[in-house]
Structure formats: C-alpha cells, structure tokens
Amino acid sequence: MLLRRLYLIFLRYAEHNLTLDRPGGDLCDATGRSFGRVTEIRLRGNRLIVEGWSQAARVGLILNRTRLWCVPELTQPGSDARGFALDIPFEVGDLVLQADEGGGAVTCTFDGFTVNDIRRARIRLVVPYIRTLIGLLPEIWRWKREGDLGAREVVKERLGLVPASTSAEMLGGALEPFTAALPRPHKTVTIVLPVYNAYDVLTECLARVAAHTDLDWHMIVVEDRSTDDRVWPMLQDWAGQQGSRVTLLRNDENLGFIGGVNRGLGEAAKRDAPVVLLNSDALVPAGWASRLLAPFAQGDVASVTPMSNDAEIFTVPVICQRHDLTGGMADVLDAAAQTLNLVEGLVDAPTGVGFCMALSPEYLRRLPRLDTIFGKGYGEETDWCQKARALGGRHVCTPHLFVEHRGGESFGSAAKQALLERNGAEISRRYPTYDAQVQEFIRTDPLNTARLALGLVWAATEAAAQSQGEVPVYVAHAMGGGAEKYLQDRIARDIGAVRGGVETGGSAVVLRVGQGHTWKLELHTRLGSAQGRTNDVTLIKRLLAYLPRMRLIYSCGVGARDAVALPQVLMEIAQGGNHEQGVAHPVEVLFHDFFPVSPSYTLLGRGGVYHGVPVAGGPLADDPAHTYVRPGLPDATLADWQGAWGPLVSAAERCVVFSDDSRRIVQEAYPQTATTLVTEPHPLLADVPRIEPVRDGTPVIGVLGNIGYQKGAAVLQKLSRDLARTGAARLVVIGHLDPAWPLAAPAQVHGSYELRDLAGLVARYRITGWLIPSIWPETFSFTTHEALATGMPVLSFDLGAQGDAVAAAVAGGAAGGVIALPPDGRDVDITALLAALQDHSTGPGK
C-alpha cells in the first residue's frame, strides 16, 4: 500500500515537472503552398501547447476527439502572419492542424507524443523524485511525529501537490524603532544634476533641493543644450538666487546624459565630497540628504539608493512596476519611511539606481567617470556599480528615505526602450552573472518588509483619497478550491473598482495561513502584488497598523498553525490595539466551510461520517473528531473551540453563508448570529459550455474536481472496486484524487483540467453523467453548479448545499437527482446509482 501511494504521489510530481518539446514544421496544402508554420509543440504536465504563425483567418487543432480553434492575433514584425497558441488536455495521438482562410481548411498532420515518450520522460524524473523525498525526510518526520503543519506544507510544495509559495521571509528588524542618533559621516554633499528639457518638473526639482537639503550642499547643473528655450534662462535665474551654492555649466553641444554627468563628475572631483547623481525628474523630500548619506558610515558602501515609485528593484509598492503618484503622496510615503529602521532595514543589492544615487568619495576616486559606450543613458550606473563591486564596494538601498521619481520626462518611451535593449545586452555581455543576481533579488526580495510597510501606507492613502473607506484585509487559507476562487474574484473587483462611472482601482490585503510559515502577508494592487512570510505575529500586527482604516474579512483559516489562537489574533487586529472599547475595524465572517464551528471543518465526525451539527454541551460534544490537537499544548475540546471562535463570530457585523442549508447549521451552532447572518449564493465565476452526454455503450460516471476524503474519495474507491467486479459502468475523475484512496481499474484519474476543456474530455472519456460524491454538507459547491451548467445529468447525495442545488435543478426540469447518503459514508448502492443516472439521462432540450 505504501509503495502504491508513493507511486501515485510520483504521478502528481511528474505532472508538475514533466516537460517534452519537439519542433513543428510548415502548414502546407497538397500543392505545397504554405499557410504558416508550427514553431513548437510542447507538453507541460498534462497539457499540450502548440504555437506558431499563420496567414490564415483561424487555426484549429484536433487530437483524437478534442478539437480547438483560435484566431491568430500576435503580430509578427515585417510579416502578414499572426501568432497563434493552442492549449488542450494531452492524450496520445497524432496532431492534426487546420488552417482556415475562409474558403475551407488546409489540414496538416504532425507526430504527437507517444506512450513511450511519456514513459521515458517519467523515468527521467524518478531520480529527482527520490532525491526530493530523501531531502524531505526531516520535514516528513516533523509532520508525522510532531504534528508540524508548516513542515507538511513544505512537503506538499516541494512535491508539487500544492502551488509553491513564491514569497520570501520578512525581516522584523526593519520595523523596529530607530532610536540612535542618525549617522552623519559627511557634513557636505555635492549634487550633480544633468538637465535636458523637462521644464515643468525641473522647476519643482530645484525648488525641493533648495528647500529640503539638510546638509551643506553644492549643486553642479549641466545643461545639455535643451530644445526648450525656457530652460536656460530659468536655470540662470535660479542659480543667481542660490549664489555660490551652484555651479552652472552649459555644453557647447548636446553630449547626452552620460556626457553631461561625466562633465559634472569632473567638476565635483574638486570638492572631495559624496556625490548624489540626481535626475531632473527626482523630487526630494525634507531632510533627504543626511538620510541618503548615513549608510556611508559603513566604510565599504559604494552607493546608496532610496526607495521610490520608479526605481526598478527599489520600487514601492510592487517591485519593478513604476507608477505615478498623486499630489502629496510622496511626502506621506517618506514620512512612513522615516519610521523604518535605518540600520536593520538597510539592504544589499546588485546595483544602485541612478535617478537619485549617492556615490562614495572613496570609490569615485577610483572610478571617476561613467562609461560613454552606453550613449545617452540607461545601464551606465549598473556598469559603474559592477566595477565598484569588483573593488569590494557594496550597493545598498535605504528604506529610511522615499524619493518621488517622475520617470520618462527626459526621454520618450520609444527612445528609452531602444536604449534599454541595446545597453542591457552590453551589460549582460560584460557581466554574465548580473541578470541572475537581479532575478535572485527579485525572487527573495530582501526589501519586502519595507516594501509592504510603504505599500500599505500607499494603499491606505489611495483609499482615503478615492473615498473608498476601509482597505479590505482577507484572512485566507492556502488550499485552493472554491474559497480561493471566490477570494480571487473578490480581490479582482477590489483592485478594479469603479466609482462614479470612473475606474479608480483599489487595493486588497490577504493574511494567509497554512504554508511553510505561520503567516504570509500579500498586498494586491492594480500594479501587481507584494508579499512576505513570517512566523512573527507581532510583525504582522505592526504592518497592519499602517492601515488606519481596514475591514477584516475572515474567509478561511484551515491550516493555521494554532487555530484555537487564531480568532484571538484576529480580534486583536480588529481592535487596533484598543482592547477596552471593542473592535475599531469592522469584521466580516464568511462561512466557506464550518471551521468556526468545529476543528472538523467539514463537520465529519466519528468514523468519517456526518452525524449532525456539533454544539458545545450537545450529544456530539465528546466526539473526538471535534477535538483539536495542539502539539505541545493541551487538546482543545469542542467547548474550548467554540469559546475561542464565538467572540469573533459575535463581533462580526456580517456573517455570510452561501446556502440555506449552511444558514441552518451556523444558526444552530451560534444562535447569536440571527441578526447578522446573510445568505449570498455565489455566481459562477466562469462560463461553462453546454455539453451533450454520451449515451451509447457502457455508462461512464464522471466526477469533477479534486477529490479528498470529505469530497468522497472513499466513496469512489469502493465504487470503483464494485464497478470493476460487475462491469456495470466505468468511473472517471476529471481532476486529482487523494493518493491514499487509489481506484481500481478500469477507473481513471485524468488530473488537472480547465472548464473550457470539459466538452473535449466528455467526448474523450464518453461520460454519461456527473456524480458529486461529497459526503459533507458543503456550504456551496462550485463543482456542483459547474456540472449542472453543462446540462448533463448530475447526481448528488441528499445533504448540504450540493444536494439542495441538484434537487432544485431537477425540480426545474434538469436531468439528475439526489440519492441517499450511505450510512458508512462510502458504500454506495450501485443499482440505485445507475438507475438514477439512467432514469434521468434526458432533460429539457436533450
């Protein structure tokens, strides 16, 4: 049994890691006339992807019974061909490509991947699989022997059984108050400002330097023959007002950005002070200079860059995603930056960013110029930084300073893109490991604590400016499924908000439990997301304190390290540090499952069967299934559990259920929700195709979704064995099945799927109808509603939201029905099942 289970886990591992590629070929008719070319045929897990170019109006792919058409859309430079990509579930067989110009399709056949191809690819994965298992032995031990849920999630992630978390660990020291005196290694600073046009932002840049520089400063302005006639007279007037603080230079001809900087650096060398390269579209805040130069107290620092809205790897709120700031936002963010720890928050980086970059005098003496090979700019500061690193210099980002950058003022976007491509290639040639270093920085994101802190301030400020009110903070698990689909849909609506007919956008925060760390904090914005993991609940509270107004929305906490303590943590977050005057932030509780009712969040009790609603003091209170095991602590009884979760439920201004059956269960467990309980059935989150079932031959029972025990894995195992013995029908799972419950042949498990695949999969496996084998009273079943939406017969047990949905659909004329739940939760009456499937094999429109 153990070997069988390891083999089934290996199949999941192989699906996650299997890759095969083969070249394509020309799309030609019988005369040899070409209609395009298939450039690549790829197998990734259990999906086949065919890509290429064609002049045809549409391109189709046929693989056995599966057919898919697409319209080529991607433009190919210098050609009338358009790119296409076709993505379908894989099966063994030749690939038939069709190119249709409107007058009939041209058909070409390509070799598909064979059974032996798949076997060989899997064999190549055996050694990595065994090596992974051996490497995971310490985590497996902690999971199985010590009950470490974090270790369990590490095992699942490494084996590809759940999506891997991409976030890095957060460093709490960045948020510790900085109580020491600000290091002042230098009393003076030289600012080199190259100028070319950008009149409007230039005037603001100069005004801010004069008003906000808190050290003795001297500016060297290099005017590079701007085409805007207003620039030079304005600079002359401003320099005259500043007196000896400013050296104003004008090039005889346009030298470009690097030429102007080098002239400025040559002049700055006479002063032997730190130099700040400042773009004319960088707007410094009050007290900026001392904070930017403070890291030079560490003698090996060659350059310092602040955080910004446009500073590549130092960008807030999302790394490498520039954006414009609304008026006053930069100063709000800089005020928050000053609360971050100057020393603990300092981060080493592979390069600085030249929009506002301080350069050490020591390294400037050794590297006094930028390389002019980079033309008008972009990449020159990276080149200087790589040379300084070779000399032992460090490049750091200080989160203690935020500087606004109105990027793109000096060069147009097209010119900038061309320079980026050319100069990026030169950097890669000179420093072959540099790109990998940047990608590693992005992957690990050592700035994620500061980025999240400032990102939360940004989100709160935007919400206030747009009259959005509270920033939503969702508490969610990491198990996927319907609750995650709902969450992602709700986040999409939060960040794509429309107010007054205008798309304003917004933000959403997710506090996620159940991964390798106790907590993961995610900030979702229209620009992308920032995230970080930690085991430190104090760090989480400190970060969320940057949101003066939030709405705390409990979505699901299954998988939390200590779920008895979780509601108290959430209450403390909702209280905002004020424990005497109730909650400061509104709370919602969503019942995607029944975790607030029982640690058995599906309400399955003794023997893995649903016996009713567990209530403290009731007949099910002593059922061990409703006891929570706390490693290293006393077990929590059902009374302990409901005593911990009850205050959170009571504090909620809204408790949301998604079916009438769930409403009944929640009210029985928590009568105090009578006035706060709201029923809001889910809409389907994606279109589902209507499908004609296959009625000839042996009936085939299809099961949709990923099936664990509570979803009916034991039911399916017993059913597969009975069907194997009788031959009365076949069973096919469109999704994954818990390896602990292997099916008997000829039952099949397809693996991952997408809703758009269903028609082809029904035809491939010749499915007669759907069975929803779930044995717990689901709060809402997306899978059930998706199955019903196909128009095929759907059978379900007579409990929960799934049973109610099928019964209601059948009452309205749909094909299907409800059948009795087996008393033992697994032994289905095959005769009754097949009779129900056949009796309801037709419905309206069939």
Secondary structure, DSSP 8 states (H G I E B T S, - for coil): -HHHHHHHHHHHHHHHH-EEEEEEEEEE-TT--EEEEEEEEEEETTEEEEEEEESSSEEEEEETTEEEEE---EE-TTSS-EEEEEEEE--SS-EEEEEE-SS-EEEEEE----HHHHHHHHHHHHHHHHHHHHHTHHHHHHHHHH--HHHHHHHHHHTTSS-----EE--GGGGS---S----S-SEEEEEEEE-S-HHHHHHHHHHHHHH--SEEEEEEEE---SSTTHHHHHHHHHHHHGGGEEEEE-SS--HHHHHHHHHHHHHTTT-S-EEEE-TTEE--TTHHHHHHGGGGSTTEEEEEEEBSS-GGGBSSSTT------TTHHHHHHHHHTTS-TTTT-EEES---TTEEEE-HHHHHHS-S--GGGTTSSSHHHHHHHHHHHTT-EEEEEEEEE-EE-TTSSS-HHHHHHHHHHHHHHHHHH-TTHHHHHHHHHHH-TTHHHHHHHHHHHHHHHHHHTT--SEEEEEE-SS-HHHHHHHHHHHHHHHT-EETTEE---EEEEEE-SSSSSEEEEEEETTEEEEEEES-HHHHHHHHTT-SSEEEEE---TT-TTTTTHHHHHHHHHHTT--SS--SS-EEEE-SSSTTT-SSTT-B-GGG-B-S---TTSTTTT-GGG-B--TTS--B-HHHHHHHHHHHHHH-SEEEESSHHHHHHHHHH-GGGGGTEEE-----SS---------SSS-EEEEES-B-TTTTHHHHHHHHHHHHHH-S-EEEEES-B-TTS---TT-EE-----GGGHHHHHHHHT--EEEE---S--S--HHHHHHHHTTS-EEEESSHHHHHHHHHHHHTT-SEEEE---TTSS---HHHHHHHHHHTS--TT-
